[in-house]
Amino acid sequence: MKLSIALAAALLAGLTSVGSIPGTAFADGGGPGYHDDRKGGDHQYGEEGAVFVQTNKAEGNTVKVYDRDEDGRLTKAGEYETGGLGGFTIGAPLDALASQGSLTYHKGLLFTVNAGSNTVTVFGVEGTKLHKLQVIWSGGLLPVSIAARGDLVYVLNAGGEGSVQGFELHKGRLSRIEDANRSLGLHNGNPPAFGTAPAQVKIDPDSEFVLVSTKAANVMFSYEIGRHGELARNPVISDAGNTPFGFTFDTDDTLLVTESGANAVSRFELEEDGALDQIGPSVPNGQQATCWIQRVGDYFYVANAGTSTISSYRVNDHGKLELVEAVAADTGGGSIDMTTSDGFLYVQNATAGNVQGYEVHEDGSLKLVTTVEGLPKFTDGIGMEGIAAS
């Protein structure tokens, strides 16, 4: 449903196409047409791959690489400096960047945010080896989420007004797209408060819109994409439930959104004009801090940071969203972002400082198959965040 005219006008009043000046962020059921850039749509075990974890260390951000065998087990394969600094939002309970998608794998490339230095790093990926190709300004302050599809990449900056910056991808390098920087008009500080920072940016499967979820504003922004990747000057702003956080598409024009304030998941239809219309009621899971969502095959898994659990959902044959298991897994470590590789689900646990890997069974149930320790635990307001896989 579209946002009320009064609130939309108030939010749009702060919008501008001018980006912030670069500087350091200081510390004071699958349906038809499904697309998954993380290769999580099929249960075809037997191939090897890699899992990447962003440490988000304030003194120097790095990416740790793990080799994944055919049974889903992970082993250490290296650590690579991004050339930037980690960062955080103010008052974060255990997820420093307060976002989904801060590390993104796409077309043999790995994109990382350096929230503390307002940059993005591009790595070339060869198996478990990374080659740094570029470090580029994010187009704003405190980048927290990256979306990539085809030759378009969009970065969500959470600091200050909040902004989206578009890039063209060519031969492993990013170049800023003219007229593709849009302010969200959020009037935050830098770093922003955890609750008021925007959470995720994503491109719809048809590459027609760039979508951004907010938290405190309870809305999502939809920017129409022009012929050359430029963004519409004004977005469509839609109500998106109680504190929308992570989201993912289940068909070309329907998406699932986590409501972290209601500990629930909702399903929306993306209309031709970019508006979101809710399909059916929100479906709660009885857990706490439902923020991240990841699809694996026909199932959707959400991480509940407050209860350190994973819940599972599916869209049934009648198009109805339903809860499968309120507690499909108990991680015991402050579950945050997730990824999938060859049908396995990998969960980043911020307070435990580990990553757990689960085998996904045909009925959606989860079996723990691997745990890797030694990752930065969340402490003093900062910790690891960001996970992706090939």
Secondary structure, 3 states (H helix, E strand, C coil): CECCHHHHHHHHCCCCCCCCCCCCCCCCCCCCCCCCCCCCCCCCCCCCEEEEEECCCCCCCEEEEEEECCCCCEEEEEEEECCCCCCCCECCCCCCCCCCCCEEEECCEEEEEECCCCEEEEEEEECCEEEEEEEEECCCCCEEEEEEECCEEEEEECCCCCEEEEEEEECCEEEEEEEEEEECCCCCCCCCEHHHCCCEEEECCCCCEEEEECCCCCEEEEEEECCCCCECCCCEEEECCCCEEEEEEEECCEEEEEECCCCEEEEEEECCCCCEEECCCCEECCCCCEEEEEEECCEEEEEECCCCEEEEEEECCCCCEEEEEEEEEECCCCEEEEEEECCEEEEEECCCCEEEEEEECCCCCEEEEEEECCCCCCECCECCCCEEEC
